[in-house]
Amino acid sequence: MTDQVIPVNSASQLTSFLGSNSNKPPIAVRERTTGKTPTVQDFKRVQAEELPDDKKNKLIHELKDALQHIPSDDREVWVKAGYALFLLGDDGYHLWIEWSKKSISFNQVDADIAWGSFHATETNYEVVFKLAAKYGWINPWKRKPSNSAITKAINQNTPKVAPNFSWTESFTISEQEAKEISDPVWIYDNLIIQGHLIALPAPPNGGKTTILFEIACQLSEKGLNVIYVNADISASDAKNMIKTARERGVQLLLPEMKAGLSMKDVVDNFKKMNEQNADYSGYVVIFDTYKKMTDVISKSQSKEVLQILRGLTAKGMTIILLSHTNKYKDAEDNDVYEGTGDLRADVDELIYLVPQKNIDGSMTVSTRPDKVRGDFDPVTFQISKDRQVTRSAEHIDVSAAIALKKDIEHDDDVINLIIQKLKSTTKVKRTELVAWVQSNTDIGRDSIIRILERWEDHQWLSTKDKNNYNTITYSIKSFPAAPKPPKC
């Protein structure tokens, strides 16, 4: 097989092609380019001979490390890396193939065809370093010390300094802080601690404004100075809120309804307050909503606002941020707050409000503490159809209720089939019951057994055979009959 001819016709052009800073081509090239056109194999040999073994081995090691940071699924990147490694010959081929195998779509035949189509270009292995840097890799050549100062210091036996761990004091909990955690000053039990910054995320129309405005009124009636900033209210709702706020002593701010003003002006004024050396211990401020205060997905803007609020709580102010949850849930099907990680990091408490709408038009809302600096118990609120708020004496696990409802909806068809079979006879063995359901659905055996176990004692009862412990029979669960109406 003859060497592929490269469109370079002289040693000087070849030198320029390889990117050399010298006006003279490398020795290996000068020896081979007298009177003939250089070939691909010339390029491979130049690359190999111009690097001593130790430097070559180090280069291969660094290229291998860099490639680990580059995704191999993008074909354009894949081809670009192939061209960059082509001039390293067999070493480049093995590096490229090993890296290519990271992709789930890797095909050896396709890779070999692609490699065979590569040819010498102005690209070299440094392109791999540049690609890797885009994905967070630090070029080893750039992180090498620019001088031997470190080595000299070691050789000259420079005296070692004493280790400095004074910074750890900032992370140590003081006795007073420990007392505040174990014995907080509640201004609203199990929800609001005095002097804390609290975030309360909830889904849209989840009752957060209704509940917190009622709490604001109660706190005002206890003698606290309560400011409720609402920038997320419609004109129709504002009228009733203004009337109630005046009657119950809450200072209601509606920045979006004042000509020439906005929530930004409110934030700017609180920023000025934070610059003052004042005591805000008797003040409670509720922002509705946090999204109106800043761009919640901008890390820098969110950080700036949260720093202002942290400064105010350090001066005694209690601040509650009502916020939204996003449309995506976590792996356990729980709501997730909208915004950057700084919100959770900078607040003292992050407590979700979990709503469930009831058939009669009312709503049940329970808290789900996510991050707390105190001993919190979940609490439950009831919002009536006419939006009156009461706090339940007992906590209702709304999250569990919602999950149960989803399970019922998911299992409904199988449950109905099982009940149908159980109603037709006194007792049915598990094997017979599972076969019955399978014959009427496309659901697998294990899924049917899980449903049988999940709804045991709710819809049916199970009994194990005394003589054969593995034999289980099921029967329909009977419910008390409704009382008969009295005779007239």
Stockholm file with secondary structure:
# STOCKHOLM 1.0

chainA/1-488         MTDQVIPVNSASQLTSFLGSNSNKPPIAVRERTTGKTPTVQDFKRVQAEELPDDKKNKLIHELKDALQHIPSDDREVWVKAGYALFLLGDDGYHLWIEWSKKSISFNQVDADIAWGSFHATETNYEVVFKLAAKYGWINPWKRKPSNSAITKAINQNTPKVAPNFSWTESFTISEQEAKEISDPVWIYDNLIIQGHLIALPAPPNGGKTTILFEIACQLSEKGLNVIYVNADISASDAKNMIKTARERGVQLLLPEMKAGLSMKDVVDNFKKMNEQNADYSGYVVIFDTYKKMTDVISKSQSKEVLQILRGLTAKGMTIILLSHTNKYKDAEDNDVYEGTGDLRADVDELIYLVPQKNIDGSMTVSTRPDKVRGDFDPVTFQISKDRQVTRSAEHIDVSAAIALKKDIEHDDDVINLIIQKLKSTTKVKRTELVAWVQSNTDIGRDSIIRILERWEDHQWLSTKDKNNYNTITYSIKSFPAAPKPPKC
#=GR chainA/1-488 SS CCCCBCSCCSHHHHHHHHTCSSSSCCHHHHHHCSSSCCBHHHHHHHHHHHSCHHHHHHHHHHHHHHHTTSCSCCHHHHHHHHHHHHTTHHHHHHHHHHHHTTSTTCCHHHHHHHHHHCCCCSCCTHHHHHHHHHTTCCCTTTSSCSSSHHHHHHHTTCCCCCCCCGGGGGGSCCHHHHHHHHSCCEEETTTEETTCEEEEEECTTSSHHHHHHHHHHHHHHTTCEEEEEESSCCHHHHHHHHHHHHHHTCEEECGGGSTTCCHHHHHHHHHHHHTSCCCCTTEEEEEECGGGTSCTTCHHHHHHHHHHHHHHHHTTCEEEEEEEBCSCCCTTSCCCBSSCHHHHHHCSEEEEEEEEECTTSCEEEEEEEEECSSCCCCCEEEECTTCCEEECSSCCCHHHHHHHHHHHHHHHHHHHHHHHHHHTSSCEEHHHHHHHHHHHSSCCHHHHHHHHHHTBTTTEEEEECSSCTTCEEEEECCCCCCCCCCCC
#=GC SS_cons         CCCCBCSCCSHHHHHHHHTCSSSSCCHHHHHHCSSSCCBHHHHHHHHHHHSCHHHHHHHHHHHHHHHTTSCSCCHHHHHHHHHHHHTTHHHHHHHHHHHHTTSTTCCHHHHHHHHHHCCCCSCCTHHHHHHHHHTTCCCTTTSSCSSSHHHHHHHTTCCCCCCCCGGGGGGSCCHHHHHHHHSCCEEETTTEETTCEEEEEECTTSSHHHHHHHHHHHHHHTTCEEEEEESSCCHHHHHHHHHHHHHHTCEEECGGGSTTCCHHHHHHHHHHHHTSCCCCTTEEEEEECGGGTSCTTCHHHHHHHHHHHHHHHHTTCEEEEEEEBCSCCCTTSCCCBSSCHHHHHHCSEEEEEEEEECTTSCEEEEEEEEECSSCCCCCEEEECTTCCEEECSSCCCHHHHHHHHHHHHHHHHHHHHHHHHHHTSSCEEHHHHHHHHHHHSSCCHHHHHHHHHHTBTTTEEEEECSSCTTCEEEEECCCCCCCCCCCC
//
